[in-house]
């Protein structure tokens, strides 16, 4: 998540990137990198399908 490998010794959000917080479901609280998304893609929101 966050644009780095899961075993990176310094995990976390990258500077100069834009993130959205995922809410609800198994991904609750994780960050999604939305850097480069168009404003209409961000404003409309999205439902992410996951397999539990």
mmCIF entry with sequence, helices, sheets and N, C-alpha, C, O atoms, coordinates in Angstrom:
data_MODEL
# 
_entry.id   MODEL 
# 
_entity.id                         1 
_entity.type                       polymer 
_entity.pdbx_number_of_molecules   1 
# 
_entity_poly.entity_id                      1 
_entity_poly.type                           'polypeptide(L)' 
_entity_poly.nstd_linkage                   no 
_entity_poly.nstd_monomer                   no 
_entity_poly.pdbx_seq_one_letter_code       
;(UNK)(UNK)(UNK)(UNK)(UNK)(UNK)(UNK)(UNK)(UNK)(UNK)(UNK)(UNK)(UNK)(UNK)(UNK)(UNK)
(UNK)(UNK)(UNK)(UNK)(UNK)(UNK)(UNK)(UNK)(UNK)(UNK)(UNK)(UNK)(UNK)(UNK)(UNK)(UNK)
(UNK)(UNK)(UNK)(UNK)(UNK)(UNK)(UNK)(UNK)(UNK)(UNK)(UNK)(UNK)(UNK)(UNK)(UNK)(UNK)
(UNK)(UNK)(UNK)(UNK)
;
_entity_poly.pdbx_seq_one_letter_code_can   XXXXXXXXXXXXXXXXXXXXXXXXXXXXXXXXXXXXXXXXXXXXXXXXXXXX 
_entity_poly.pdbx_strand_id                 A 
# 
loop_
_entity_poly_seq.entity_id 
_entity_poly_seq.num 
_entity_poly_seq.mon_id 
_entity_poly_seq.hetero 
1 1  UNK n 
1 2  UNK n 
1 3  UNK n 
1 4  UNK n 
1 5  UNK n 
1 6  UNK n 
1 7  UNK n 
1 8  UNK n 
1 9  UNK n 
1 10 UNK n 
1 11 UNK n 
1 12 UNK n 
1 13 UNK n 
1 14 UNK n 
1 15 UNK n 
1 16 UNK n 
1 17 UNK n 
1 18 UNK n 
1 19 UNK n 
1 20 UNK n 
1 21 UNK n 
1 22 UNK n 
1 23 UNK n 
1 24 UNK n 
1 25 UNK n 
1 26 UNK n 
1 27 UNK n 
1 28 UNK n 
1 29 UNK n 
1 30 UNK n 
1 31 UNK n 
1 32 UNK n 
1 33 UNK n 
1 34 UNK n 
1 35 UNK n 
1 36 UNK n 
1 37 UNK n 
1 38 UNK n 
1 39 UNK n 
1 40 UNK n 
1 41 UNK n 
1 42 UNK n 
1 43 UNK n 
1 44 UNK n 
1 45 UNK n 
1 46 UNK n 
1 47 UNK n 
1 48 UNK n 
1 49 UNK n 
1 50 UNK n 
1 51 UNK n 
1 52 UNK n 
# 
_struct_asym.id          A 
_struct_asym.entity_id   1 
# 
loop_
_struct_conf.conf_type_id 
_struct_conf.id 
_struct_conf.pdbx_PDB_helix_id 
_struct_conf.beg_label_comp_id 
_struct_conf.beg_label_asym_id 
_struct_conf.beg_label_seq_id 
_struct_conf.pdbx_beg_PDB_ins_code 
_struct_conf.end_label_comp_id 
_struct_conf.end_label_asym_id 
_struct_conf.end_label_seq_id 
_struct_conf.pdbx_end_PDB_ins_code 
_struct_conf.beg_auth_comp_id 
_struct_conf.beg_auth_asym_id 
_struct_conf.beg_auth_seq_id 
_struct_conf.end_auth_comp_id 
_struct_conf.end_auth_asym_id 
_struct_conf.end_auth_seq_id 
_struct_conf.pdbx_PDB_helix_class 
_struct_conf.details 
_struct_conf.pdbx_PDB_helix_length 
HELX_P HELX_P1 AA1 UNK A 25 ? UNK A 27 ? UNK A 25 UNK A 27 5 ? 3 
HELX_P HELX_P2 AA2 UNK A 39 ? UNK A 44 ? UNK A 39 UNK A 44 1 ? 6 
# 
_struct_conf_type.id          HELX_P 
_struct_conf_type.criteria    ? 
_struct_conf_type.reference   ? 
# 
_struct_sheet.id               AA1 
_struct_sheet.type             ? 
_struct_sheet.number_strands   2 
_struct_sheet.details          ? 
# 
_struct_sheet_order.sheet_id     AA1 
_struct_sheet_order.range_id_1   1 
_struct_sheet_order.range_id_2   2 
_struct_sheet_order.offset       ? 
_struct_sheet_order.sense        anti-parallel 
# 
loop_
_struct_sheet_range.sheet_id 
_struct_sheet_range.id 
_struct_sheet_range.beg_label_comp_id 
_struct_sheet_range.beg_label_asym_id 
_struct_sheet_range.beg_label_seq_id 
_struct_sheet_range.pdbx_beg_PDB_ins_code 
_struct_sheet_range.end_label_comp_id 
_struct_sheet_range.end_label_asym_id 
_struct_sheet_range.end_label_seq_id 
_struct_sheet_range.pdbx_end_PDB_ins_code 
_struct_sheet_range.beg_auth_comp_id 
_struct_sheet_range.beg_auth_asym_id 
_struct_sheet_range.beg_auth_seq_id 
_struct_sheet_range.end_auth_comp_id 
_struct_sheet_range.end_auth_asym_id 
_struct_sheet_range.end_auth_seq_id 
AA1 1 UNK A 19 ? UNK A 21 ? UNK A 19 UNK A 21 
AA1 2 UNK A 31 ? UNK A 33 ? UNK A 31 UNK A 33 
# 
loop_
_atom_site.group_PDB 
_atom_site.id 
_atom_site.type_symbol 
_atom_site.label_atom_id 
_atom_site.label_alt_id 
_atom_site.label_comp_id 
_atom_site.label_asym_id 
_atom_site.label_entity_id 
_atom_site.label_seq_id 
_atom_site.pdbx_PDB_ins_code 
_atom_site.Cartn_x 
_atom_site.Cartn_y 
_atom_site.Cartn_z 
_atom_site.occupancy 
_atom_site.B_iso_or_equiv 
_atom_site.pdbx_formal_charge 
_atom_site.auth_seq_id 
_atom_site.auth_comp_id 
_atom_site.auth_asym_id 
_atom_site.auth_atom_id 
_atom_site.pdbx_PDB_model_num 
ATOM 1   N N  . UNK A 1 1  ? 0.874   -1.159  0.000   1.00 0.00 ? 1  UNK A N  1 
ATOM 2   C CA . UNK A 1 1  ? 0.000   0.000   0.000   1.00 0.00 ? 1  UNK A CA 1 
ATOM 3   C C  . UNK A 1 1  ? 0.919   1.219   0.000   1.00 0.00 ? 1  UNK A C  1 
ATOM 4   O O  . UNK A 1 1  ? 2.128   0.986   -0.014  1.00 0.00 ? 1  UNK A O  1 
ATOM 5   N N  . UNK A 1 2  ? 0.555   2.344   0.012   1.00 0.00 ? 2  UNK A N  1 
ATOM 6   C CA . UNK A 1 2  ? 1.366   3.561   0.117   1.00 0.00 ? 2  UNK A CA 1 
ATOM 7   C C  . UNK A 1 2  ? 2.415   3.717   -0.974  1.00 0.00 ? 2  UNK A C  1 
ATOM 8   O O  . UNK A 1 2  ? 3.191   4.671   -0.919  1.00 0.00 ? 2  UNK A O  1 
ATOM 9   N N  . UNK A 1 3  ? 2.478   2.830   -1.962  1.00 0.00 ? 3  UNK A N  1 
ATOM 10  C CA . UNK A 1 3  ? 3.436   2.967   -3.048  1.00 0.00 ? 3  UNK A CA 1 
ATOM 11  C C  . UNK A 1 3  ? 4.811   2.411   -2.763  1.00 0.00 ? 3  UNK A C  1 
ATOM 12  O O  . UNK A 1 3  ? 5.757   2.704   -3.495  1.00 0.00 ? 3  UNK A O  1 
ATOM 13  N N  . UNK A 1 4  ? 4.947   1.613   -1.714  1.00 0.00 ? 4  UNK A N  1 
ATOM 14  C CA . UNK A 1 4  ? 6.231   0.977   -1.404  1.00 0.00 ? 4  UNK A CA 1 
ATOM 15  C C  . UNK A 1 4  ? 6.007   -0.508  -1.178  1.00 0.00 ? 4  UNK A C  1 
ATOM 16  O O  . UNK A 1 4  ? 4.869   -0.956  -1.041  1.00 0.00 ? 4  UNK A O  1 
ATOM 17  N N  . UNK A 1 5  ? 7.087   -1.269  -1.139  1.00 0.00 ? 5  UNK A N  1 
ATOM 18  C CA . UNK A 1 5  ? 6.989   -2.704  -0.879  1.00 0.00 ? 5  UNK A CA 1 
ATOM 19  C C  . UNK A 1 5  ? 6.548   -2.953  0.551   1.00 0.00 ? 5  UNK A C  1 
ATOM 20  O O  . UNK A 1 5  ? 6.821   -2.152  1.445   1.00 0.00 ? 5  UNK A O  1 
ATOM 21  N N  . UNK A 1 6  ? 5.854   -4.083  0.761   1.00 0.00 ? 6  UNK A N  1 
ATOM 22  C CA . UNK A 1 6  ? 5.335   -4.395  2.095   1.00 0.00 ? 6  UNK A CA 1 
ATOM 23  C C  . UNK A 1 6  ? 6.440   -4.590  3.130   1.00 0.00 ? 6  UNK A C  1 
ATOM 24  O O  . UNK A 1 6  ? 6.195   -4.416  4.324   1.00 0.00 ? 6  UNK A O  1 
ATOM 25  N N  . UNK A 1 7  ? 7.646   -4.946  2.702   1.00 0.00 ? 7  UNK A N  1 
ATOM 26  C CA . UNK A 1 7  ? 8.739   -5.182  3.649   1.00 0.00 ? 7  UNK A CA 1 
ATOM 27  C C  . UNK A 1 7  ? 9.733   -4.018  3.697   1.00 0.00 ? 7  UNK A C  1 
ATOM 28  O O  . UNK A 1 7  ? 10.847  -4.177  4.198   1.00 0.00 ? 7  UNK A O  1 
ATOM 29  N N  . UNK A 1 8  ? 9.347   -2.869  3.190   1.00 0.00 ? 8  UNK A N  1 
ATOM 30  C CA . UNK A 1 8  ? 10.206  -1.683  3.218   1.00 0.00 ? 8  UNK A CA 1 
ATOM 31  C C  . UNK A 1 8  ? 10.476  -1.294  4.678   1.00 0.00 ? 8  UNK A C  1 
ATOM 32  O O  . UNK A 1 8  ? 9.539   -1.234  5.473   1.00 0.00 ? 8  UNK A O  1 
ATOM 33  N N  . UNK A 1 9  ? 11.728  -1.031  5.044   1.00 0.00 ? 9  UNK A N  1 
ATOM 34  C CA . UNK A 1 9  ? 12.033  -0.667  6.433   1.00 0.00 ? 9  UNK A CA 1 
ATOM 35  C C  . UNK A 1 9  ? 11.476  0.696   6.849   1.00 0.00 ? 9  UNK A C  1 
ATOM 36  O O  . UNK A 1 9  ? 11.380  0.976   8.044   1.00 0.00 ? 9  UNK A O  1 
ATOM 37  N N  . UNK A 1 10 ? 11.113  1.535   5.904   1.00 0.00 ? 10 UNK A N  1 
ATOM 38  C CA . UNK A 1 10 ? 10.522  2.836   6.233   1.00 0.00 ? 10 UNK A CA 1 
ATOM 39  C C  . UNK A 1 10 ? 9.176   2.980   5.521   1.00 0.00 ? 10 UNK A C  1 
ATOM 40  O O  . UNK A 1 10 ? 9.031   3.810   4.624   1.00 0.00 ? 10 UNK A O  1 
ATOM 41  N N  . UNK A 1 11 ? 8.190   2.165   5.924   1.00 0.00 ? 11 UNK A N  1 
ATOM 42  C CA . UNK A 1 11 ? 6.891   2.238   5.249   1.00 0.00 ? 11 UNK A CA 1 
ATOM 43  C C  . UNK A 1 11 ? 6.161   3.525   5.601   1.00 0.00 ? 11 UNK A C  1 
ATOM 44  O O  . UNK A 1 11 ? 6.467   4.180   6.597   1.00 0.00 ? 11 UNK A O  1 
ATOM 45  N N  . UNK A 1 12 ? 5.233   3.860   4.802   1.00 0.00 ? 12 UNK A N  1 
ATOM 46  C CA . UNK A 1 12 ? 4.422   5.038   5.082   1.00 0.00 ? 12 UNK A CA 1 
ATOM 47  C C  . UNK A 1 12 ? 4.181   5.840   3.836   1.00 0.00 ? 12 UNK A C  1 
ATOM 48  O O  . UNK A 1 12 ? 4.749   5.552   2.783   1.00 0.00 ? 12 UNK A O  1 
ATOM 49  N N  . UNK A 1 13 ? 3.344   6.840   3.947   1.00 0.00 ? 13 UNK A N  1 
ATOM 50  C CA . UNK A 1 13 ? 3.045   7.670   2.784   1.00 0.00 ? 13 UNK A CA 1 
ATOM 51  C C  . UNK A 1 13 ? 4.297   8.366   2.241   1.00 0.00 ? 13 UNK A C  1 
ATOM 52  O O  . UNK A 1 13 ? 5.181   8.765   2.999   1.00 0.00 ? 13 UNK A O  1 
ATOM 53  N N  . UNK A 1 14 ? 4.349   8.498   0.936   1.00 0.00 ? 14 UNK A N  1 
ATOM 54  C CA . UNK A 1 14 ? 5.470   9.162   0.282   1.00 0.00 ? 14 UNK A CA 1 
ATOM 55  C C  . UNK A 1 14 ? 5.202   10.659  0.203   1.00 0.00 ? 14 UNK A C  1 
ATOM 56  O O  . UNK A 1 14 ? 4.059   11.072  0.006   1.00 0.00 ? 14 UNK A O  1 
ATOM 57  N N  . UNK A 1 15 ? 6.234   11.472  0.352   1.00 0.00 ? 15 UNK A N  1 
ATOM 58  C CA . UNK A 1 15 ? 6.033   12.917  0.216   1.00 0.00 ? 15 UNK A CA 1 
ATOM 59  C C  . UNK A 1 15 ? 5.622   13.250  -1.221  1.00 0.00 ? 15 UNK A C  1 
ATOM 60  O O  . UNK A 1 15 ? 5.980   12.537  -2.159  1.00 0.00 ? 15 UNK A O  1 
ATOM 61  N N  . UNK A 1 16 ? 4.890   14.307  -1.377  1.00 0.00 ? 16 UNK A N  1 
ATOM 62  C CA . UNK A 1 16 ? 4.459   14.805  -2.686  1.00 0.00 ? 16 UNK A CA 1 
ATOM 63  C C  . UNK A 1 16 ? 3.505   13.859  -3.404  1.00 0.00 ? 16 UNK A C  1 
ATOM 64  O O  . UNK A 1 16 ? 3.357   13.949  -4.623  1.00 0.00 ? 16 UNK A O  1 
ATOM 65  N N  . UNK A 1 17 ? 2.857   12.957  -2.681  1.00 0.00 ? 17 UNK A N  1 
ATOM 66  C CA . UNK A 1 17 ? 1.824   12.082  -3.219  1.00 0.00 ? 17 UNK A CA 1 
ATOM 67  C C  . UNK A 1 17 ? 0.501   12.480  -2.564  1.00 0.00 ? 17 UNK A C  1 
ATOM 68  O O  . UNK A 1 17 ? 0.497   13.051  -1.473  1.00 0.00 ? 17 UNK A O  1 
ATOM 69  N N  . UNK A 1 18 ? -0.600  12.187  -3.213  1.00 0.00 ? 18 UNK A N  1 
ATOM 70  C CA . UNK A 1 18 ? -1.924  12.478  -2.678  1.00 0.00 ? 18 UNK A CA 1 
ATOM 71  C C  . UNK A 1 18 ? -2.600  11.152  -2.359  1.00 0.00 ? 18 UNK A C  1 
ATOM 72  O O  . UNK A 1 18 ? -2.587  10.231  -3.176  1.00 0.00 ? 18 UNK A O  1 
ATOM 73  N N  . UNK A 1 19 ? -3.190  11.055  -1.168  1.00 0.00 ? 19 UNK A N  1 
ATOM 74  C CA . UNK A 1 19 ? -3.813  9.815   -0.721  1.00 0.00 ? 19 UNK A CA 1 
ATOM 75  C C  . UNK A 1 19 ? -5.253  10.047  -0.293  1.00 0.00 ? 19 UNK A C  1 
ATOM 76  O O  . UNK A 1 19 ? -5.607  11.131  0.169   1.00 0.00 ? 19 UNK A O  1 
ATOM 77  N N  . UNK A 1 20 ? -6.075  9.027   -0.448  1.00 0.00 ? 20 UNK A N  1 
ATOM 78  C CA . UNK A 1 20 ? -7.450  9.016   0.067   1.00 0.00 ? 20 UNK A CA 1 
ATOM 79  C C  . UNK A 1 20 ? -7.517  7.888   1.090   1.00 0.00 ? 20 UNK A C  1 
ATOM 80  O O  . UNK A 1 20 ? -6.927  6.826   0.889   1.00 0.00 ? 20 UNK A O  1 
ATOM 81  N N  . UNK A 1 21 ? -8.230  8.116   2.175   1.00 0.00 ? 21 UNK A N  1 
ATOM 82  C CA . UNK A 1 21 ? -8.398  7.095   3.207   1.00 0.00 ? 21 UNK A CA 1 
ATOM 83  C C  . UNK A 1 21 ? -9.558  6.193   2.816   1.00 0.00 ? 21 UNK A C  1 
ATOM 84  O O  . UNK A 1 21 ? -10.645 6.675   2.501   1.00 0.00 ? 21 UNK A O  1 
ATOM 85  N N  . UNK A 1 22 ? -9.328  4.880   2.835   1.00 0.00 ? 22 UNK A N  1 
ATOM 86  C CA . UNK A 1 22 ? -10.393 3.923   2.550   1.00 0.00 ? 22 UNK A CA 1 
ATOM 87  C C  . UNK A 1 22 ? -11.222 3.732   3.814   1.00 0.00 ? 22 UNK A C  1 
ATOM 88  O O  . UNK A 1 22 ? -10.670 3.650   4.911   1.00 0.00 ? 22 UNK A O  1 
ATOM 89  N N  . UNK A 1 23 ? -12.539 3.662   3.669   1.00 0.00 ? 23 UNK A N  1 
ATOM 90  C CA . UNK A 1 23 ? -13.441 3.592   4.808   1.00 0.00 ? 23 UNK A CA 1 
ATOM 91  C C  . UNK A 1 23 ? -14.371 2.392   4.651   1.00 0.00 ? 23 UNK A C  1 
ATOM 92  O O  . UNK A 1 23 ? -15.024 2.226   3.620   1.00 0.00 ? 23 UNK A O  1 
ATOM 93  N N  . UNK A 1 24 ? -14.420 1.568   5.682   1.00 0.00 ? 24 UNK A N  1 
ATOM 94  C CA . UNK A 1 24 ? -15.315 0.416   5.692   1.00 0.00 ? 24 UNK A CA 1 
ATOM 95  C C  . UNK A 1 24 ? -14.685 -0.815  5.062   1.00 0.00 ? 24 UNK A C  1 
ATOM 96  O O  . UNK A 1 24 ? -13.792 -0.711  4.221   1.00 0.00 ? 24 UNK A O  1 
ATOM 97  N N  . UNK A 1 25 ? -15.150 -1.948  5.468   1.00 0.00 ? 25 UNK A N  1 
ATOM 98  C CA . UNK A 1 25 ? -14.690 -3.215  4.901   1.00 0.00 ? 25 UNK A CA 1 
ATOM 99  C C  . UNK A 1 25 ? -13.288 -3.586  5.346   1.00 0.00 ? 25 UNK A C  1 
ATOM 100 O O  . UNK A 1 25 ? -12.740 -2.983  6.268   1.00 0.00 ? 25 UNK A O  1 
ATOM 101 N N  . UNK A 1 26 ? -12.706 -4.588  4.683   1.00 0.00 ? 26 UNK A N  1 
ATOM 102 C CA . UNK A 1 26 ? -11.404 -5.106  5.104   1.00 0.00 ? 26 UNK A CA 1 
ATOM 103 C C  . UNK A 1 26 ? -10.238 -4.147  4.862   1.00 0.00 ? 26 UNK A C  1 
ATOM 104 O O  . UNK A 1 26 ? -9.153  -4.348  5.406   1.00 0.00 ? 26 UNK A O  1 
ATOM 105 N N  . UNK A 1 27 ? -10.448 -3.115  4.058   1.00 0.00 ? 27 UNK A N  1 
ATOM 106 C CA . UNK A 1 27 ? -9.377  -2.148  3.766   1.00 0.00 ? 27 UNK A CA 1 
ATOM 107 C C  . UNK A 1 27 ? -9.509  -0.870  4.582   1.00 0.00 ? 27 UNK A C  1 
ATOM 108 O O  . UNK A 1 27 ? -8.789  0.098   4.337   1.00 0.00 ? 27 UNK A O  1 
ATOM 109 N N  . UNK A 1 28 ? -10.417 -0.858  5.545   1.00 0.00 ? 28 UNK A N  1 
ATOM 110 C CA . UNK A 1 28 ? -10.689 0.320   6.358   1.00 0.00 ? 28 UNK A CA 1 
ATOM 111 C C  . UNK A 1 28 ? -9.407  0.891   6.962   1.00 0.00 ? 28 UNK A C  1 
ATOM 112 O O  . UNK A 1 28 ? -8.627  0.174   7.589   1.00 0.00 ? 28 UNK A O  1 
ATOM 113 N N  . UNK A 1 29 ? -9.205  2.193   6.763   1.00 0.00 ? 29 UNK A N  1 
ATOM 114 C CA . UNK A 1 29 ? -8.065  2.878   7.345   1.00 0.00 ? 29 UNK A CA 1 
ATOM 115 C C  . UNK A 1 29 ? -6.818  2.899   6.479   1.00 0.00 ? 29 UNK A C  1 
ATOM 116 O O  . UNK A 1 29 ? -5.882  3.641   6.776   1.00 0.00 ? 29 UNK A O  1 
ATOM 117 N N  . UNK A 1 30 ? -6.778  2.107   5.420   1.00 0.00 ? 30 UNK A N  1 
ATOM 118 C CA . UNK A 1 30 ? -5.610  2.112   4.545   1.00 0.00 ? 30 UNK A CA 1 
ATOM 119 C C  . UNK A 1 30 ? -5.682  3.306   3.607   1.00 0.00 ? 30 UNK A C  1 
ATOM 120 O O  . UNK A 1 30 ? -6.748  3.886   3.398   1.00 0.00 ? 30 UNK A O  1 
ATOM 121 N N  . UNK A 1 31 ? -4.534  3.663   3.045   1.00 0.00 ? 31 UNK A N  1 
ATOM 122 C CA . UNK A 1 31 ? -4.470  4.800   2.122   1.00 0.00 ? 31 UNK A CA 1 
ATOM 123 C C  . UNK A 1 31 ? -4.361  4.309   0.690   1.00 0.00 ? 31 UNK A C  1 
ATOM 124 O O  . UNK A 1 31 ? -3.642  3.352   0.400   1.00 0.00 ? 31 UNK A O  1 
ATOM 125 N N  . UNK A 1 32 ? -5.080  4.970   -0.196  1.00 0.00 ? 32 UNK A N  1 
ATOM 126 C CA . UNK A 1 32 ? -5.027  4.690   -1.625  1.00 0.00 ? 32 UNK A CA 1 
ATOM 127 C C  . UNK A 1 32 ? -4.339  5.866   -2.301  1.00 0.00 ? 32 UNK A C  1 
ATOM 128 O O  . UNK A 1 32 ? -4.755  7.012   -2.128  1.00 0.00 ? 32 UNK A O  1 
ATOM 129 N N  . UNK A 1 33 ? -3.296  5.592   -3.063  1.00 0.00 ? 33 UNK A N  1 
ATOM 130 C CA . UNK A 1 33 ? -2.565  6.636   -3.773  1.00 0.00 ? 33 UNK A CA 1 
ATOM 131 C C  . UNK A 1 33 ? -3.417  7.122   -4.943  1.00 0.00 ? 33 UNK A C  1 
ATOM 132 O O  . UNK A 1 33 ? -3.682  6.371   -5.882  1.00 0.00 ? 33 UNK A O  1 
ATOM 133 N N  . UNK A 1 34 ? -3.845  8.385   -4.878  1.00 0.00 ? 34 UNK A N  1 
ATOM 134 C CA . UNK A 1 34 ? -4.666  8.962   -5.941  1.00 0.00 ? 34 UNK A CA 1 
ATOM 135 C C  . UNK A 1 34 ? -3.913  10.057  -6.697  1.00 0.00 ? 34 UNK A C  1 
ATOM 136 O O  . UNK A 1 34 ? -4.525  10.905  -7.345  1.00 0.00 ? 34 UNK A O  1 
ATOM 137 N N  . UNK A 1 35 ? -2.606  10.032  -6.610  1.00 0.00 ? 35 UNK A N  1 
ATOM 138 C CA . UNK A 1 35 ? -1.779  10.994  -7.337  1.00 0.00 ? 35 UNK A CA 1 
ATOM 139 C C  . UNK A 1 35 ? -2.049  10.850  -8.834  1.00 0.00 ? 35 UNK A C  1 
ATOM 140 O O  . UNK A 1 35 ? -1.995  9.745   -9.374  1.00 0.00 ? 35 UNK A O  1 
ATOM 141 N N  . UNK A 1 36 ? -2.334  11.953  -9.494  1.00 0.00 ? 36 UNK A N  1 
ATOM 142 C CA . UNK A 1 36 ? -2.568  11.930  -10.931 1.00 0.00 ? 36 UNK A CA 1 
ATOM 143 C C  . UNK A 1 36 ? -4.005  11.663  -11.332 1.00 0.00 ? 36 UNK A C  1 
ATOM 144 O O  . UNK A 1 36 ? -4.327  11.696  -12.520 1.00 0.00 ? 36 UNK A O  1 
ATOM 145 N N  . UNK A 1 37 ? -4.881  11.399  -10.364 1.00 0.00 ? 37 UNK A N  1 
ATOM 146 C CA . UNK A 1 37 ? -6.294  11.195  -10.697 1.00 0.00 ? 37 UNK A CA 1 
ATOM 147 C C  . UNK A 1 37 ? -6.909  12.532  -11.075 1.00 0.00 ? 37 UNK A C  1 
ATOM 148 O O  . UNK A 1 37 ? -6.510  13.571  -10.549 1.00 0.00 ? 37 UNK A O  1 
ATOM 149 N N  . UNK A 1 38 ? -7.877  12.515  -11.980 1.00 0.00 ? 38 UNK A N  1 
ATOM 150 C CA . UNK A 1 38 ? -8.610  13.719  -12.348 1.00 0.00 ? 38 UNK A CA 1 
ATOM 151 C C  . UNK A 1 38 ? -9.573  14.092  -11.231 1.00 0.00 ? 38 UNK A C  1 
ATOM 152 O O  . UNK A 1 38 ? -10.042 13.211  -10.510 1.00 0.00 ? 38 UNK A O  1 
ATOM 153 N N  . UNK A 1 39 ? -9.881  15.380  -11.069 1.00 0.00 ? 39 UNK A N  1 
ATOM 154 C CA . UNK A 1 39 ? -10.797 15.803  -9.998  1.00 0.00 ? 39 UNK A CA 1 
ATOM 155 C C  . UNK A 1 39 ? -12.136 15.068  -10.014 1.00 0.00 ? 39 UNK A C  1 
ATOM 156 O O  . UNK A 1 39 ? -12.654 14.717  -8.953  1.00 0.00 ? 39 UNK A O  1 
ATOM 157 N N  . UNK A 1 40 ? -12.706 14.828  -11.199 1.00 0.00 ? 40 UNK A N  1 
ATOM 158 C CA . UNK A 1 40 ? -13.987 14.135  -11.261 1.00 0.00 ? 40 UNK A CA 1 
ATOM 159 C C  . UNK A 1 40 ? -13.884 12.678  -10.794 1.00 0.00 ? 40 UNK A C  1 
ATOM 160 O O  . UNK A 1 40 ? -14.868 12.124  -10.303 1.00 0.00 ? 40 UNK A O  1 
ATOM 161 N N  . UNK A 1 41 ? -12.727 12.060  -10.937 1.00 0.00 ? 41 UNK A N  1 
ATOM 162 C CA . UNK A 1 41 ? -12.544 10.698  -10.428 1.00 0.00 ? 41 UNK A CA 1 
ATOM 163 C C  . UNK A 1 41 ? -12.535 10.690  -8.908  1.00 0.00 ? 41 UNK A C  1 
ATOM 164 O O  . UNK A 1 41 ? -13.011 9.739   -8.288  1.00 0.00 ? 41 UNK A O  1 
ATOM 165 N N  . UNK A 1 42 ? -12.005 11.728  -8.312  1.00 0.00 ? 42 UNK A N  1 
ATOM 166 C CA . UNK A 1 42 ? -11.917 11.821  -6.854  1.00 0.00 ? 42 UNK A CA 1 
ATOM 167 C C  . UNK A 1 42 ? -13.259 12.230  -6.260  1.00 0.00 ? 42 UNK A C  1 
ATOM 168 O O  . UNK A 1 42 ? -13.688 11.653  -5.261  1.00 0.00 ? 42 UNK A O  1 
ATOM 169 N N  . UNK A 1 43 ? -13.925 13.207  -6.850  1.00 0.00 ? 43 UNK A N  1 
ATOM 170 C CA . UNK A 1 43 ? -15.169 13.744  -6.307  1.00 0.00 ? 43 UNK A CA 1 
ATOM 171 C C  . UNK A 1 43 ? -16.312 12.746  -6.363  1.00 0.00 ? 43 UNK A C  1 
ATOM 172 O O  . UNK A 1 43 ? -17.169 12.752  -5.479  1.00 0.00 ? 43 UNK A O  1 
ATOM 173 N N  . UNK A 1 44 ? -16.351 11.897  -7.368  1.00 0.00 ? 44 UNK A N  1 
ATOM 174 C CA . UNK A 1 44 ? -17.443 10.945  -7.521  1.00 0.00 ? 44 UNK A CA 1 
ATOM 175 C C  . UNK A 1 44 ? -17.365 9.804   -6.519  1.00 0.00 ? 44 UNK A C  1 
ATOM 176 O O  . UNK A 1 44 ? -18.384 9.194   -6.198  1.00 0.00 ? 44 UNK A O  1 
ATOM 177 N N  . UNK A 1 45 ? -16.185 9.512   -6.027  1.00 0.00 ? 45 UNK A N  1 
ATOM 178 C CA . UNK A 1 45 ? -16.034 8.380   -5.118  1.00 0.00 ? 45 UNK A CA 1 
ATOM 179 C C  . UNK A 1 45 ? -16.047 7.073   -5.903  1.00 0.00 ? 45 UNK A C  1 
ATOM 180 O O  . UNK A 1 45 ? -16.263 7.060   -7.115  1.00 0.00 ? 45 UNK A O  1 
ATOM 181 N N  . UNK A 1 46 ? -15.814 5.989   -5.194  1.00 0.00 ? 46 UNK A N  1 
ATOM 182 C CA . UNK A 1 46 ? -15.769 4.678   -5.847  1.00 0.00 ? 46 UNK A CA 1 
ATOM 183 C C  . UNK A 1 46 ? -16.023 3.594   -4.799  1.00 0.00 ? 46 UNK A C  1 
ATOM 184 O O  . UNK A 1 46 ? -15.704 3.766   -3.622  1.00 0.00 ? 46 UNK A O  1 
ATOM 185 N N  . UNK A 1 47 ? -16.585 2.507   -5.230  1.00 0.00 ? 47 UNK A N  1 
ATOM 186 C CA . UNK A 1 47 ? -16.745 1.340   -4.369  1.00 0.00 ? 47 UNK A CA 1 
ATOM 187 C C  . UNK A 1 47 ? -15.734 0.305   -4.846  1.00 0.00 ? 47 UNK A C  1 
ATOM 188 O O  . UNK A 1 47 ? -15.726 -0.072  -6.018  1.00 0.00 ? 47 UNK A O  1 
ATOM 189 N N  . UNK A 1 48 ? -14.891 -0.147  -3.940  1.00 0.00 ? 48 UNK A N  1 
ATOM 190 C CA . UNK A 1 48 ? -13.874 -1.145  -4.280  1.00 0.00 ? 48 UNK A CA 1 
ATOM 191 C C  . UNK A 1 48 ? -14.362 -2.525  -3.878  1.00 0.00 ? 48 UNK A C  1 
ATOM 192 O O  . UNK A 1 48 ? -14.734 -2.745  -2.725  1.00 0.00 ? 48 UNK A O  1 
ATOM 193 N N  . UNK A 1 49 ? -14.362 -3.450  -4.821  1.00 0.00 ? 49 UNK A N  1 
ATOM 194 C CA . UNK A 1 49 ? -14.749 -4.831  -4.533  1.00 0.00 ? 49 UNK A CA 1 
ATOM 195 C C  . UNK A 1 49 ? -13.547 -5.556  -3.929  1.00 0.00 ? 49 UNK A C  1 
ATOM 196 O O  . UNK A 1 49 ? -12.433 -5.463  -4.445  1.00 0.00 ? 49 UNK A O  1 
ATOM 197 N N  . UNK A 1 50 ? -13.782 -6.272  -2.843  1.00 0.00 ? 50 UNK A N  1 
ATOM 198 C CA . UNK A 1 50 ? -12.715 -7.057  -2.218  1.00 0.00 ? 50 UNK A CA 1 
ATOM 199 C C  . UNK A 1 50 ? -13.202 -8.479  -1.989  1.00 0.00 ? 50 UNK A C  1 
ATOM 200 O O  . UNK A 1 50 ? -14.404 -8.736  -1.917  1.00 0.00 ? 50 UNK A O  1 
ATOM 201 N N  . UNK A 1 51 ? -12.268 -9.379  -1.877  1.00 0.00 ? 51 UNK A N  1 
ATOM 202 C CA . UNK A 1 51 ? -12.574 -10.775 -1.554  1.00 0.00 ? 51 UNK A CA 1 
ATOM 203 C C  . UNK A 1 51 ? -12.084 -11.018 -0.144  1.00 0.00 ? 51 UNK A C  1 
ATOM 204 O O  . UNK A 1 51 ? -10.894 -10.874 0.138   1.00 0.00 ? 51 UNK A O  1 
ATOM 205 N N  . UNK A 1 52 ? -12.971 -11.378 0.723   1.00 0.00 ? 52 UNK A N  1 
ATOM 206 C CA . UNK A 1 52 ? -12.610 -11.595 2.131   1.00 0.00 ? 52 UNK A CA 1 
ATOM 207 C C  . UNK A 1 52 ? -12.052 -12.974 2.348   1.00 0.00 ? 52 UNK A C  1 
ATOM 208 O O  . UNK A 1 52 ? -11.697 -13.327 3.473   1.00 0.00 ? 52 UNK A O  1 
# 
